[in-house]
Amino acid sequence: MSVPTSGGGSLADRISKPDTLNAQAETFEPKSGTSWADEVASPSTEKQSALVNTEEKKPEASEPVPQVDGATAPFGGSDLQEPEFDVEVKLADMQADPNNPLYSAASFEQLGLHDNILKGVMAMNFRKPSKVQEKTLPLLLMDPPHNLIGQSQSGTGKTAAFVLNILHRIDLSTEQMQKTPQALVLAPSRELARQIVGVVKVMGTYMPGLITEAAVPQDAAARGRKIEASVVVGTPGTVMDMIRKRSMDVRALKVLVLDEADNMLDQQGLGDQCIRVKAMLPKNIQIVLFSATFPDNVVKYAQNFAPGANQMTLQHKDLTVEGIKQIYLDCANDQAKYDVLVKFYGLMTIGSSIIFVKTRETATAIEQRMTAEGHKVVSLTGGYEGAQRDVIIDSFRMGHAKVLITTNVLARGIDVQSVSMVVNYDVPDKFVGGGRFVADPQTYLHRIGRTGRFGRVGVAVTFVSNRGDWEKLMEIQRYFGTEMTKVATDDWDELEETVSKIIKSSRAGANFKDGATMQM
Ligand SMILES: Nc1ncnc2c1ncn2[C@@H]1O[C@H](COP(=O)(O)OP(=O)(O)OP(=O)(O)O)[C@@H](O)[C@H]1O
């Protein structure tokens, strides 16, 4: 099959010819659009603060076995050990390789956790800690408590590290204590907050009296209800409102966690809210910051926010996840991108995938066009109301929709193990003033990290259709010292062959429709 794309020759060709390149440079202006800060829990959406008791969100018995919203597959853990996964390297091998981020020399039993907590860990089928869990848990569990800044690659189990510390520290001995907030986790999106609630609940299954609640923007009906939970996970604006309105009592809080901490401290608005929340908490609270990325400009903030913290950090070059194969599709021009997207989806059978775009408008446009082509897609952006967002993400987690189109609002933290491909329809960039956008390596890393979770394999495909995109992508490549393979889109036979080879070499899980060899 050979499906040529419309005119113009490949981008790389144009780039190697300076004349053409200059001509192109004038044509391609940075797109304006919705910003990251606009998409995340913004002050306006946060006004509708209320509590979400995720107890009500249990799936119907007849539905496919879901990931509990947001917990990982309940009691399935990282099921890479199971033979159904046609991978050459088993999780056990990875966890025995000292150079792998999933490696550990210790067992969960050696970490000094209470038996009821260990039972939860074992029921999740976590057989051994990952490196970040093994290294940070002894530091987190120390008495007196110490602050911690922890960094490790996406999908390597940071959530369990901070959740285990929380479960270890809370006191559930009386009904009064069970209903009193003792640990607070802040996350940048409602979806991530709800996911973390799911993890706390699943891990704490064997802890009698554990009550966990999400504090995220919600419908007006629940507004004003007092939090009666030992563990609270929320977005910063909502939590700030609740503390101010005294619907959350913070006097007994012992632990504050910022997940995606660099993002939380760096973003205008979010950063202020986190600082205000912290100022209202007891002074001797343990502060724990986790992320896969801590860019240089945020490190100082982080150290001020968590004074005297123990630190586990990584070099840029060690941040990429080995199992994620990175390619870019060289599209003739901006208009050709959509055709390439549809042809690409026509060619491959992909488990679940996420398409990242820059603006809400692009998300809606692609959703409509792909739906018309018969694909089961949903889109989720900051433009939707909270309750709608819950329905959308749940339908993706359950596998009812196979393709999720979203903006940076879901770039971080979301853990859906079946995601075998991430598409960057727009190269991630950030506004730096003066009408300029520059490459955003951190967002790139977080986006592609939605696949390849805990030793799984996946493919990250970035669309490049102009010189500006290409330069930004090369900047990202340099930043991480990684290799991204260029794939032309003017010869689909060749594209099929190239992508097939790449997928095989990475053990990644996508099938070509007419000759499946790989399985995920
Ligand atoms: N010790 C373990 N053994 C097996 N599976 C694990 C273990 N720890 C975590 N996992 C699983 O690994 C997956 C990724 O974990 P998690 O979401 O905590 O990653 P993360 O490091 O927070 O990633 P991100 O940077 O993207 O937020 C989850 O599905 C989780 O259940």
The ligand as an SDF file (V2000), in Angstrom:
LIG
                    3D

 31 33  0  0  0  0  0  0  0  0999 V2000
    6.6840   -2.2180   43.5260 N   0  0  0  0  0  0  0  0  0  0  0  0
    5.8370   -2.3140   42.5340 C   0  0  0  0  0  0  0  0  0  0  0  0
    5.6310   -3.4850   41.8840 N   0  0  0  0  0  0  0  0  0  0  0  0
    4.7790   -3.5730   40.8470 C   0  0  0  0  0  0  0  0  0  0  0  0
    4.0760   -2.5410   40.3330 N   0  0  0  0  0  0  0  0  0  0  0  0
    4.2360   -1.3440   40.9170 C   0  0  0  0  0  0  0  0  0  0  0  0
    5.1200   -1.1660   42.0440 C   0  0  0  0  0  0  0  0  0  0  0  0
    5.0800    0.1420   42.4060 N   0  0  0  0  0  0  0  0  0  0  0  0
    4.2070    0.7470   41.5640 C   0  0  0  0  0  0  0  0  0  0  0  0
    3.7080   -0.1280   40.6710 N   0  0  0  0  0  0  0  0  0  0  0  0
    2.7660    0.1740   39.5680 C   0  0  0  0  0  0  0  0  0  0  0  0
    3.4760    0.9910   38.6530 O   0  0  0  0  0  0  0  0  0  0  0  0
    2.6010    1.8930   38.0100 C   0  0  0  0  0  0  0  0  0  0  0  0
    3.1950    3.2900   38.0190 C   0  0  0  0  0  0  0  0  0  0  0  0
    3.2370    3.7960   39.3330 O   0  0  0  0  0  0  0  0  0  0  0  0
    3.0000    5.3360   39.6660 P   0  0  0  0  0  0  0  0  0  0  0  0
    1.7430    5.8100   39.0380 O   0  0  0  0  0  0  0  0  0  0  0  0
    3.1660    5.5090   41.1130 O   0  0  0  0  0  0  0  0  0  0  0  0
    4.2410    5.9800   38.8950 O   0  0  0  0  0  0  0  0  0  0  0  0
    4.9080    7.3990   39.0940 P   0  0  0  0  0  0  0  0  0  0  0  0
    6.3360    7.1740   39.3560 O   0  0  0  0  0  0  0  0  0  0  0  0
    4.1260    8.2010   40.0750 O   0  0  0  0  0  0  0  0  0  0  0  0
    4.7360    7.9890   37.6210 O   0  0  0  0  0  0  0  0  0  0  0  0
    4.5030    9.4950   37.1020 P   0  0  0  0  0  0  0  0  0  0  0  0
    5.8370   10.1710   37.1640 O   0  0  0  0  0  0  0  0  0  0  0  0
    4.0360    9.3040   35.7020 O   0  0  0  0  0  0  0  0  0  0  0  0
    3.4870   10.1320   37.9910 O   0  0  0  0  0  0  0  0  0  0  0  0
    1.2780    1.7960   38.7300 C   0  0  0  0  0  0  0  0  0  0  0  0
    0.3800    1.0790   37.9040 O   0  0  0  0  0  0  0  0  0  0  0  0
    1.5960    1.0260   39.9920 C   0  0  0  0  0  0  0  0  0  0  0  0
    0.5260    0.2310   40.4240 O   0  0  0  0  0  0  0  0  0  0  0  0
  1  2  1  0
  2  3  1  0
  2  7  2  0
  3  4  2  0
  4  5  1  0
  5  6  2  0
  6  7  1  0
  6 10  1  0
  7  8  1  0
  8  9  2  0
  9 10  1  0
 10 11  1  0
 11 12  1  0
 11 30  1  0
 12 13  1  0
 13 14  1  0
 13 28  1  0
 14 15  1  0
 15 16  1  0
 16 17  2  0
 16 18  1  0
 16 19  1  0
 19 20  1  0
 20 21  2  0
 20 22  1  0
 20 23  1  0
 23 24  1  0
 24 25  2  0
 24 26  1  0
 24 27  1  0
 28 29  1  0
 28 30  1  0
 30 31  1  0
M  END
$$$$
